[in-house]
Amino acid sequence: MVPRNLPRQSKSGIHKRGLVLALTAGLIAWSNAAHAQNEAKVKVGLEIWQSSGCADCHGPFADGDKQRDEAPTGANLRTSRLDTAALKLVISCGRPGGAGMPAFDEGAYKVRACYDRPVGPPPDDLYPTPRSLTPDQIDAVVAYLPARILGRGRIPRTECLAYYEDQEDMCEDLK
């Protein structure tokens, strides 16, 4: 018996509510999966950052505090406002004109045009590339930078611990 003061729901109302709940649950699951996939890509981007010479010029935390004295001083990316398209272009094609940024894409200039230049030989004044990266690897670095570096200012201890894989002694200056 249904109490008299409760409104009755039609079967279609119950089906609509069920559909909304199912869609909401699906959207949350998709969002969680997308977040996990993006976090995995960010982690791969960090690993590529560490292994491809980026820290030599930009420093481990991309603040311009380079790791090798003989390397050019890279830009402080923690204060940068570059968007993902600009990041991808600069990482792929470097910065000609003696800026010290190498072209990490092996096909830059030769296979893929850069900076409105026709396909052909790369400029003579590009800094030598320590290691070429695939387009997927460049995309991973491009995912890493906005997630952990760009516009982040001061280096948090959590980022230091993530970079140095929880080696406390490497991050003791950051409290």
C-alpha positions in Angstrom: 0.0 0.0 0.0 1.4 3.4 -1.0 0.9 6.2 1.6 -1.6 8.8 0.2 0.7 11.9 0.7 3.5 10.6 -1.5 3.4 11.4 -5.2 3.2 8.5 -7.6 5.9 8.0 -10.2 5.2 6.7 -13.6 7.3 3.9 -15.0 8.9 6.3 -17.5 10.0 8.6 -14.6 11.7 5.6 -12.9 13.4 4.6 -16.2 14.6 8.2 -16.8 16.0 8.4 -13.3 17.7 5.0 -13.8 19.1 6.2 -17.1 20.5 9.4 -15.5 22.1 7.4 -12.7 23.6 5.0 -15.2 25.0 7.8 -17.4 26.4 9.6 -14.4 28.1 6.5 -13.1 29.5 5.9 -16.6 30.7 9.5 -16.9 32.5 9.2 -13.5 34.1 5.9 -14.4 35.2 7.4 -17.8 36.5 10.5 -16.0 38.5 8.4 -13.5 39.9 6.3 -16.3 40.9 9.4 -18.3 42.5 10.9 -15.2 44.5 7.7 -14.5 45.5 7.6 -18.2 46.6 11.2 -18.1 48.5 10.7 -14.8 50.3 7.7 -16.5 51.3 10.0 -19.4 52.5 12.7 -17.0 54.7 10.1 -15.3 56.1 9.0 -18.6 56.7 12.7 -19.4 58.7 13.1 -16.2 60.8 10.0 -17.0 61.5 11.4 -20.5 62.4 14.8 -19.0 64.9 13.1 -16.7 66.5 10.9 -19.4 66.7 13.2 -22.4 68.8 16.1 -21.2 66.0 18.6 -20.4 67.3 19.1 -16.8 70.8 19.8 -18.2 69.6 23.2 -19.3 66.3 23.8 -17.5 67.2 22.1 -14.2 65.3 19.2 -12.6 62.3 21.3 -11.8 62.4 23.5 -14.9 63.3 26.6 -13.0 66.4 27.5 -15.1 68.8 26.1 -12.4 70.7 23.9 -14.9 72.5 20.7 -13.9 75.5 21.1 -16.2 77.6 24.2 -16.3 78.6 23.7 -19.9 74.9 23.5 -21.0 73.1 26.7 -22.1 70.8 28.1 -19.4 67.2 27.1 -20.3 64.2 29.1 -19.6 62.4 29.0 -16.3 59.3 27.1 -17.3 57.8 27.5 -13.8 56.9 31.0 -14.7 56.1 30.4 -18.4 52.7 30.9 -19.9 53.3 28.8 -23.0 50.3 26.8 -24.2 50.5 23.1 -25.3 50.8 24.0 -29.0 53.7 26.4 -28.3 55.4 23.8 -26.0 55.1 21.1 -28.7 56.5 23.4 -31.3 59.5 24.5 -29.2 60.3 21.0 -28.0 59.9 19.5 -31.5 61.7 22.3 -33.5 64.0 23.9 -31.0 64.7 27.6 -31.1 67.0 28.6 -33.9 69.1 31.8 -33.6 71.5 30.7 -30.9 68.8 30.4 -28.2 70.2 27.1 -27.1 67.1 25.0 -27.4 67.7 21.9 -29.6 65.1 20.3 -31.9 64.1 17.0 -30.2 62.0 15.8 -33.1 64.3 13.9 -35.5 62.0 14.8 -38.4 61.9 18.5 -37.5 62.7 20.6 -40.6 63.7 17.6 -42.7 60.3 15.8 -42.7 58.0 18.2 -40.9 58.1 22.0 -41.4 59.0 24.2 -38.5 58.3 27.9 -38.0 56.9 28.4 -41.5 60.2 27.2 -43.0 59.9 24.9 -46.0 60.9 21.3 -45.4 64.7 20.9 -45.9 67.9 21.0 -43.9 67.6 22.3 -40.3 69.1 25.7 -39.4 72.8 25.7 -38.7 72.4 27.5 -35.4 70.4 24.9 -33.5 71.9 23.6 -30.3 72.9 20.0 -30.7 70.2 17.5 -29.6 71.3 15.2 -26.8 68.7 12.6 -27.8 65.9 12.5 -30.4 62.3 11.9 -29.2 59.4 10.4 -31.0 56.2 12.4 -31.4 54.6 10.3 -28.6 57.5 11.0 -26.3 57.2 14.7 -27.1 53.5 14.5 -26.3 54.3 12.9 -22.9 56.7 15.8 -22.0 54.0 18.2 -23.2 51.5 16.5 -20.8 54.0 16.6 -18.0 54.9 20.3 -18.2 51.4 21.8 -17.7 50.5 19.2 -15.1 53.5 19.8 -12.8 55.6 22.7 -14.0 54.1 25.6 -16.0 52.9 28.5 -13.9 53.6 26.6 -10.6 56.1 29.0 -9.2 57.9 27.6 -6.1 59.0 24.0 -6.1 56.9 22.0 -3.6 58.4 19.2 -1.6 56.0 16.7 -3.1 57.3 17.4 -6.6 60.9 17.0 -5.4 60.0 13.7 -3.8 58.3 12.6 -7.0 61.3 13.6 -9.1 63.8 11.9 -6.9 61.5 8.9 -6.3 61.0 9.6 -2.6 64.7 10.1 -1.7 64.2 12.3 1.3 67.8 13.5 1.5 67.5 15.1 -2.0 64.6 17.3 -0.8 65.6 18.2 2.7 65.9 21.9 1.8 62.2 22.0 0.9 59.9 21.9 3.9 
